[in-house]
Structure formats: structure tokens, C-alpha cells
Amino acid sequence: MKQEQFEQRYQLVWERLEQQLDELEQFRLRRTGDDLPVDLPHLYRQVCNHYALSRARRYSPQLVGYLHRLVLRGHQQLYTRRGAWLWRLLTFIASDFPATLRLNIRYFLVALALFLLPALLVGGYCMFDDTFIHSLMSDAEVSKMEEMYRPDNARTGRTLERSADSDFAMFGFYIYNNIGIGFRTFAMGILAGIGTVFSLFYNGIVIGGVAGYLSSLGYTDTFWPFVSGHSALELTAIVISGAAGLMVGRGVISPGRYSRLDAIRLQAGRAIPLVMGAGLMLLGAAFIEAFWSASDLPNGVKYVAAVILWIMMIFYFIFAGRGADGTR
């Protein structure tokens, strides 16, 4: 798009934001969320996107500078106030995170295929050949998984060594474990994306293999009710972390008109919202795993709750933040 077309298309948005900022600055309204125009956050996100586009397309310094000043003024009104961190967090969850995922949906779909296909294939094979799991994991690791989901285990999902741990202690353990997996999946994208591909493929194989193997042993009444509750958040977050890693990998492999270092920085900047969102999802998954999954609630209740969570998550990523990504 030429600069003239760009300006004609979005001039009204910029003028509307500028007018609201002029009024806020002129009358020095008290800095609380109720004093702000309802559509100010939406206009601000749009102009932030326009500013990024104007820099990437190398529009005139005058236009880039004008949009930059609008962004700074909008940031001042939205975020330099008491409770700014909460406002930013809610805005991120409600709009920025799902919008960023939709903008990078191709990376997500590739990451999903790299994770899901090995999981389904290996999981299905392990259901019919329960010896294959030993090709994927050591005997000690297999025995540990069996111990965690044995029907006579009073603390499903925990080994005998951790059976005495409190739910809160397990919450901390799950946070450390889950976020570690997600961050490694993202960070390994710096290896030209190969590290992320390997991490997604490996986690898919192991998770699918364990699920198929335990199902073949008849542990379905212990394993599936336990993992169903947190699977929506945890597995999706791993895939989203993989999508972020693939974005960084593209900056390494195909920098385009940028230097390789600048391309990595650009792609990493675009990927950061995905990493942050995935981290929040893994935090939620750890909470569910510690305080819900191992509870004594009927399996039927756990399955219903899991289905509801999957549906809510899918609708969230489809519809939340519409407009921030240029859609309606």
C-alpha cells in the first residue's frame, strides 16, 4: 500500500485518537479507568499497529514521527496510572494475545501439525504394541508413569516419593516443569527453527506414547480424568510456544531485506506476546493440575469441565480481540 492510500484509509482513526488525547490532556481528568473514553484502548492498539507498519514500509519520517507521538501520548494516558499493570494485563488477555495468535495463525498450524501428528501416530501404535514405549523412554521412566496412574494409587498423578507433597507444593512443581517446557520450545527457535521443530516433535511423541501405553494397560479411569482438565491449556500453550519459536527461526533463515540480527529482533518482538500468553496458560494449567485434576470429584464431572474449557478456549482465540488484528 502506498503512503497516500495508507493515510487516506486511517486518517480518521488518527484524528479521533488525537482528539481524545487532546481532551484528556487539556482537562487533566483524574487518571482512573472510568474517566477514559470507552474506545480509547481500541484506537490506541490500532495506531500502534499503524506505527509499526509505517516503520516497516519505510514511509516518510513525518508520518512515522506523527504516529510515534500519538503512541507515546496514548501510552501515557492508558498505562501511567495507578493499577496500570492490571489494566495492561486485562487488555493483553482480552485482546492482544488472541489477536496476535490470529495474525500468526500459519505458524500455529505448522507447530500444531509437528506436535499433534506424532502424538496421534505414536499413541495409536503404543496402544497395540505396549513394548514400543521402551524405545522412547527408559525403563525407569516407564515404571514412574505406571506408578503415577495405577488404579490403587491414592494420589493419582504423583509418584510415591511426592505423594506426601501438598497441593500447593505440587502447584509450584508443575509451574516449574510446564513453563520450562514452553520456554525451551520457544528459545530453541534461535537454532534456525530446528530446535523448536525437534522439541515439538519430541514432546508429541512422548506425550502420545505415554497416553497410548497407559490406555493399553487399562488405566483409562485414572489417566484420562486426570489429564483432561488441564490438557486444553497445557497442550495448546506448548504449541503456541512452538509457533513463537518458528517465528524466530524464520528470522534466522529468511531475514529478507533486514540484516539477520534485525530480522531476529523483529520476529522475536512479534513473538513475545505469544510467549507471554502461553506462560499465562501454563500457569493456569498448573493450577488446575494441582488443585483439580487429582481431586476426588467424579470422572464425569471432570470430563464435562474439560469439554467446557476446550470450547471456551477455542471461542476465545476465534473471537476475542476482534478489530485489534484488523478483523471484525
Solvent accessible surface area in square Angstrom, and as a share of the most:
residue,aa,sasa,rsa
1,M,98,0.44
2,K,154,0.65
3,Q,50,0.22
4,E,117,0.53
5,Q,99,0.44
6,F,1,0.00
7,E,54,0.24
8,Q,132,0.59
9,R,159,0.58
10,Y,45,0.17
11,Q,64,0.28
12,L,141,0.70
13,V,30,0.17
14,W,2,0.01
15,E,82,0.37
16,R,131,0.48
17,L,0,0.00
18,E,53,0.24
19,Q,111,0.49
20,Q,22,0.10
21,L,0,0.00
22,D,65,0.34
23,E,80,0.36
24,L,9,0.04
25,E,71,0.32
26,Q,129,0.57
27,F,132,0.55
28,R,207,0.75
29,L,82,0.41
30,R,177,0.65
31,R,101,0.37
32,T,44,0.26
33,G,34,0.33
34,D,142,0.73
35,D,40,0.21
36,L,18,0.09
37,P,40,0.25
38,V,149,0.86
39,D,36,0.19
40,L,0,0.00
41,P,19,0.12
42,H,60,0.27
43,L,6,0.03
44,Y,17,0.06
45,R,49,0.18
46,Q,42,0.19
47,V,0,0.00
48,C,39,0.24
49,N,63,0.32
50,H,6,0.03
51,Y,36,0.14
52,A,55,0.43
53,L,52,0.26
54,S,0,0.00
55,R,147,0.54
56,A,26,0.21
57,R,90,0.33
58,R,166,0.60
59,Y,25,0.10
60,S,33,0.21
61,P,108,0.68
62,Q,137,0.61
63,L,11,0.05
64,V,31,0.18
65,G,21,0.20
66,Y,50,0.19
67,L,0,0.00
68,H,73,0.33
69,R,138,0.50
70,L,2,0.01
71,V,20,0.11
72,L,101,0.50
73,R,59,0.22
74,G,0,0.00
75,H,65,0.29
76,Q,77,0.34
77,Q,15,0.07
78,L,1,0.01
79,Y,27,0.10
80,T,55,0.32
81,R,28,0.10
82,R,210,0.77
83,G,41,0.39
84,A,15,0.12
85,W,177,0.62
86,L,81,0.40
87,W,78,0.27
88,R,120,0.44
89,L,63,0.31
90,L,97,0.48
91,T,16,0.10
92,F,21,0.09
93,I,70,0.36
94,A,61,0.47
95,S,7,0.05
96,D,42,0.22
97,F,7,0.03
98,P,0,0.00
99,A,4,0.03
100,T,21,0.12
101,L,6,0.03
102,R,41,0.15
103,L,112,0.56
104,N,21,0.11
105,I,72,0.37
106,R,177,0.65
107,Y,35,0.13
108,F,29,0.12
109,L,96,0.48
110,V,79,0.45
111,A,0,0.00
112,L,58,0.29
113,A,43,0.33
114,L,43,0.21
115,F,9,0.04
116,L,73,0.36
117,L,103,0.51
118,P,10,0.06
119,A,13,0.10
120,L,110,0.55
121,L,132,0.66
122,V,21,0.12
123,G,9,0.08
124,G,29,0.28
125,Y,117,0.44
126,C,0,0.00
127,M,99,0.44
128,F,185,0.77
129,D,45,0.23
130,D,64,0.33
131,T,88,0.51
132,F,66,0.27
133,I,1,0.01
134,H,87,0.39
135,S,85,0.55
136,L,48,0.24
137,M,19,0.08
138,S,58,0.37
139,D,97,0.50
140,A,78,0.61
141,E,84,0.38
142,V,3,0.02
143,S,64,0.41
144,K,105,0.45
145,M,50,0.22
146,E,47,0.21
147,E,60,0.27
148,M,28,0.13
149,Y,13,0.05
150,R,107,0.39
151,P,94,0.59
152,D,105,0.54
153,N,33,0.17
154,A,101,0.78
155,R,85,0.31
156,T,30,0.17
157,G,4,0.04
158,R,4,0.02
159,T,13,0.08
160,L,143,0.71
161,E,162,0.73
162,R,79,0.29
163,S,37,0.24
164,A,100,0.78
165,D,41,0.21
166,S,65,0.42
167,D,54,0.28
168,F,149,0.62
169,A,47,0.36
170,M,3,0.01
171,F,35,0.14
172,G,38,0.36
173,F,77,0.32
174,Y,14,0.05
175,I,43,0.22
176,Y,176,0.67
177,N,65,0.33
178,N,4,0.02
179,I,64,0.33
180,G,20,0.19
181,I,34,0.17
182,G,3,0.03
183,F,117,0.49
184,R,135,0.49
185,T,0,0.00
186,F,25,0.10
187,A,39,0.30
188,M,57,0.26
189,G,0,0.00
190,I,87,0.44
191,L,107,0.53
192,A,31,0.24
193,G,7,0.07
194,I,125,0.63
195,G,4,0.04
196,T,0,0.00
197,V,55,0.32
198,F,125,0.52
199,S,11,0.07
200,L,0,0.00
201,F,95,0.40
202,Y,109,0.42
203,N,21,0.11
204,G,0,0.00
205,I,31,0.16
206,V,28,0.16
207,I,60,0.30
208,G,7,0.06
209,G,0,0.00
210,V,13,0.07
211,A,13,0.10
212,G,3,0.03
213,Y,15,0.06
214,L,0,0.00
215,S,18,0.12
216,S,45,0.29
217,L,65,0.32
218,G,50,0.48
219,Y,30,0.12
220,T,57,0.33
221,D,107,0.55
222,T,23,0.13
223,F,15,0.06
224,W,100,0.35
225,P,4,0.02
226,F,5,0.02
227,V,25,0.14
228,S,16,0.10
229,G,4,0.04
230,H,10,0.05
231,S,17,0.11
232,A,0,0.00
233,L,29,0.14
234,E,28,0.13
235,L,47,0.23
236,T,13,0.08
237,A,0,0.00
238,I,3,0.02
239,V,3,0.02
240,I,0,0.00
241,S,3,0.02
242,G,0,0.00
243,A,0,0.00
244,A,0,0.00
245,G,0,0.00
246,L,22,0.11
247,M,1,0.01
248,V,9,0.05
249,G,2,0.02
250,R,121,0.44
251,G,1,0.01
252,V,26,0.15
253,I,113,0.57
254,S,62,0.40
255,P,27,0.17
256,G,66,0.64
257,R,151,0.55
258,Y,64,0.24
259,S,63,0.41
260,R,124,0.45
261,L,101,0.50
262,D,64,0.33
263,A,5,0.04
264,I,32,0.16
265,R,153,0.56
266,L,62,0.31
267,Q,15,0.07
268,A,27,0.21
269,G,46,0.44
270,R,114,0.42
271,A,0,0.00
272,I,74,0.37
273,P,33,0.21
274,L,0,0.00
275,V,29,0.17
276,M,105,0.47
277,G,0,0.00
278,A,1,0.01
279,G,22,0.21
280,L,67,0.33
281,M,17,0.08
282,L,3,0.01
283,L,73,0.36
284,G,25,0.24
285,A,0,0.00
286,A,0,0.00
287,F,111,0.46
288,I,34,0.17
289,E,19,0.08
290,A,2,0.02
291,F,79,0.33
292,W,71,0.25
293,S,2,0.01
294,A,25,0.19
295,S,38,0.24
296,D,148,0.77
297,L,72,0.36
298,P,85,0.53
299,N,56,0.29
300,G,43,0.42
301,V,67,0.39
302,K,11,0.05
303,Y,86,0.33
304,V,89,0.51
305,A,35,0.27
306,A,6,0.05
307,V,85,0.49
308,I,89,0.45
309,L,41,0.20
310,W,90,0.32
311,I,88,0.45
312,M,121,0.54
313,M,17,0.07
314,I,85,0.43
315,F,116,0.48
316,Y,60,0.23
317,F,22,0.09
318,I,74,0.38
319,F,116,0.49
320,A,23,0.18
321,G,17,0.16
322,R,93,0.34
323,G,16,0.16
324,A,16,0.13
325,D,15,0.08
326,G,70,0.68
327,T,49,0.28
328,R,255,0.93
